[in-house]
Amino acid sequence: TERFGSLRGRTIAFVGDGNNVAASLAQAATMLGAVVRIASPKGFELPVSVQESIGRCSTAGGRLELTSDPGAAVRGADAVYTDVWTSMGQEAQGADRHKIFAPYQVNGALMAHAASGALFMHCLPAHRGGEVTDEVIDSPVSVVFDQSENRLHTQKALLAMLAGS
């Protein structure tokens, strides 16, 4: 909401593994009225139980849309989000995952399908040349370091709360 004011009526595309990042993004954004489109390869979609929970918590026109087509997910999106293809504990699957997810790389050609001025988001660390290219993560539409800064403040607040101060 720092960039858009309200998420109501906005479209956010997530391209990649239907993992915890995709799930959290979809839960929060649909609760705030955004359309969240997630493009994942077959077999790597959000679990059905997560899809159902998102459906129950969506409000104000927010909804989840799933596809295996990254171009369709990104078409007209206000923001494009991705995450690593291989999460902690999946390192042994790295080479296989790289082959499977290669068509889901966020690059200039994919970003061209998004709305004019669409933002690029990633929770970092990113694997340049993997899930995102340098041309996108280093571009003026990339807000990855703003995301990182906001996460730092959230973590400090959580530590302060846990410490009882």
N, C-alpha and C positions, 0 to 999 in steps of 0.2 A: 504493500500500500504506500510505501515511501515514494514510489515513482508514479503510481496510478491514482492515488487517493483511495478509491474503492475498487475492489475486485469484482463487484457485481457487474455482470454483463461482459467481463473480459474473458478471453480464451487463453489458456496456458497449455502448451504442448510439452509433454515429457517423452523423450525418445531414448529407449534403451531397456534395460532389465526392469521387470516389474518387482523391484526390491523395496526395502524399507523407505528409501528416499521417495520413490514414486508413490508409495502408499501414504506417507505423511503429507506430501504435497497435495495429493488428491483429497485427502480428508479435510485438511485445513482450507484449501481453496474452494471446494464445493460448499463448505459451511458458510463461506463468505460470498456465495453467489456466482462463482466463476465456473465456466465450462472447462473441464480438464480432459484433454485428449492424450491418451497414452498409447504410443506405438512400440510394441515389443515383438520380437520373433515368436513364432509358435513355440509353445512349451516354456516360455519365459514371461508369461503374462502375470498380472497381479493374481494372487490366490482368490478363488471364488468367495471365500469367507470375507476377505478384505473388500472385494467389490460390493458385496451385500452390505457391509457396515458403512461403506461410503454412500451407498444408495439411501440408507436410513438417516444419515446425518446431513445430507445435502439440503440446503435451504435457498430461498430467494432466487430460484431459477438455476442454481448450481447443479451440475450433473457431470457424470463420468462417461466418457466415450472411449472405447477400446478399438484398436486396429492393429494390423501388422504392417501397415503402409506408413513409413515416416513422412512422406510428402503429404499424404492426406491429413495426418495429425498436425503438421506444421502450417498447413494452408490457412492464411489469414490470422494466425495466432499473434497475440500481443507479446508473448514471452515464450521462449524455447529453453527448456531445462533438460539437462542430461546428467548422468552420473557415471562412475567407473563401470566398466563391463565385468570386471572380476573383483568381487568384494573380499574382505578378509575371510579366510577359511576356504576360499575357492581357488587358491593359487594353482593347484594341480590342474584345474580346468582352463587355465589362462589361454593356452594356444587354441583350444577348441572354441572357447568363447570369442576370441578375437575373430575367427573365421565367421562364426554365426552372426556376430554383431557388426561386422564391417559395413554392411549396407545401412546401418543406423548411425553412422558417424555424423556429427553435426559439423557441417562445412558450409562454405559460401553458397554452394548450389542449393543445399537444403534450406538455409536461412532465407534465400531468395523467395521461397514459398510463403514466408511469414508476412505479417502486416508490415507496412513501411515503418521503420523505427522500432521494430520488435526488439525486446531485450533478450540477451543470452544469459542464462543462469547455470551455475554448477556449484555444488557445495565444497569442492576442492578436497583433497588434491586431485588434479586432473592429469590424465595421461595424454599429453599433446601428441597428435598423430594417431591416437586411438579413438576415444569417444568424441574428441573435438580437435579441430585443426587450429594452428596458430592464428590463421587469418580471422577466425571467429573469436577466440578467447582474448586476443589482443586488440580487438576492434572497439570502436567507441560505443557500440551497443552492449558490450560485455559489462555486467555488473557484479562479477564474481568477487571482487575485493570489497565492494560495499556489503555483499552478503556475508563475507568473512568477518568484517568489522561488526556487523549487527549480531552475529553469532557470539562474538567475543563479549559484547555487552550483556547478552542473555546469560552466558556462562558465568560472568562475574556476579550477576544478580542472583543466580541460583546458588553459587558458593556463599554469598553473603547471607542468604536465607538459611541455608543449611548450617552455617556457623552461628546463626542466631543473632546477627548484628543488624 
